[in-house]
Amino acid sequence: MPESATGPVLEIEDLSVHREKQILFDVSWTVNPGEHWVILGPNGCGKTSLLSVLMGYLTPSRGKVTMTGRANALAHKGQRWDEWRKRIGFVSSTISRMIEGSEPAFDVVLAGRYAMINFWQQKTNPDDVAAAWEVIDQINSRKLADRPWAYLSQGERQRMLIGRALMLEQLDLLVLDEPCAGLDPVAREQFLVFIQNLASDARFQSLMLVTHHVEEIIPAITHVLILKDGRVLASGPKEEILTSEILSEAFDGDVKLSQKEDGRYDLTLLSHRPNPV
């Protein structure tokens, strides 16, 4: 685990976002070193907006974000966003769509050292090149290194994006934004096993998995943040928050949560609550 300032990895205080309408309402959330979180909630609950604030793509109307003792650049204008983002490994389909189809997979990973998309520098730093090969071996993808981005499967792309994130030298948070979207059932299970093993990696302090499927919550997850209608519905240790009652309220349906022998979860819909007219 990388060295960091004493205190939380991430702290969000009274965060609100208002555009034409209110998007987030007074969100407060603390992530401590060694905690692995899932952000859970239905479509439109505010997950994407919260990530956008964290990455600096959406300006909050009120509130404060602090990461490893460093205040968000929105509160301290002197801090550059590129330095802030070099502390967060962000794996998202948004980034995948921005990578040129001709970009070799190796270059995608190497570009992570500089927090850039589409590598344009010359490969003159042998230490960075060696680090990229080390990461590619860690994610078991050496055979894909020369393959153009356009010819990688969705699961292969997700692995390479994680490799890109692991190339950051000051990695505090690894954020996986719906990483199983677009994967077939077998590829999804293989990828979740990969993430479970990755959670023990010493390169980052906390893992953050964003999803609306409880079936994707791996045993390594320790804490849960549930959003609904832009507000924090529940937050805390997994054993306290993942209950049938709380999930029924989150998803507006009577559901039953069950835990399997492997530590994963199943969710069964008992009845649906119609939305009020």
C-alpha positions, 0 to 999 in steps of 0.5 A, a space after each residue: 500500500 502506498 504511503 499517504 497522509 494520515 487520515 482518510 483516503 477520500 472525504 466528501 463533505 456536504 456535497 451538492 450539485 445543482 444545474 437545471 435541477 438538483 442532482 446531488 443533495 448534501 452527500 457526505 462520505 469517508 473512505 479510509 485506507 484498506 476499505 474497498 467500496 461498492 457504490 450501488 443504486 438504481 439508474 439515475 441515483 447520482 452515481 455518475 454525477 458523484 464520479 464526475 465531481 470526484 474526477 473534476 468533470 463536474 463542478 459542485 454547487 456546494 461542499 468539499 472533497 479532500 483526498 489523502 490530505 489534499 483539498 479538491 482543486 475547486 476549493 484551492 484554485 492553485 492545485 492543478 487537476 492533472 495532479 489530482 487525477 494522477 492519484 485516481 486510477 479511473 476505469 470507465 467506458 468513457 475512457 475506452 471510447 476516447 482511445 484511438 482504434 490503432 493504439 497498441 494495447 502496450 501504449 494504452 498501459 504506458 500512457 497511464 504513467 502520464 495520465 494521458 489518453 493515446 500515447 504520443 511521447 517517445 518511449 525514451 524512459 526505460 524505467 517506464 517501459 519496464 514498469 509497463 511490462 511488469 503491469 502487463 504481466 500482472 494483468 496476464 495480458 502480455 500476448 495482447 501487448 501489440 494488438 490494436 485497441 480496435 481488435 481487443 474484446 470488451 473484457 481485454 480492454 477492461 484489463 488494459 484500462 486497469 493496467 493503465 490505472 496501475 501505472 500511476 505512481 501515486 495511486 490512492 483510489 482505483 475506481 471501476 465504473 460499471 466494469 462488467 457492462 457489455 461482458 457476456 456471463 462467462 467473461 463477467 465471471 472471469 473478470 470479477 475473479 480478476 478484480 477479486 485477486 487485484 483487490 489485494 494489490 499493494 499499489 493502491 489504498 482503496 478500490 471503488 466499484 460502481 454498479 447497480 448489480 449486487 451480483 457483481 459485489 465481490 467478497 473483497 468489498 468491505 463497505 457499501 454506499 447506496 445512493 437514491 435520488 441524489 442522496 445517501 440512502 445508506 453507507 457503512 460496512 457491507 454486513 450492515 448495509 446489504 440487507 433485503 430491507 435497505 435494497 428494497 427501499 433503494 430499488 423500489 421493489 420488494 427484494 430478497 438478498 441472499 449470500 452464496 457460499 462463495 461470498 457473492 450475492 443473489 437478488 430475487 424480486 418478490 414484488 414490484 412497487 409501482 412508481 407514484 403518478 
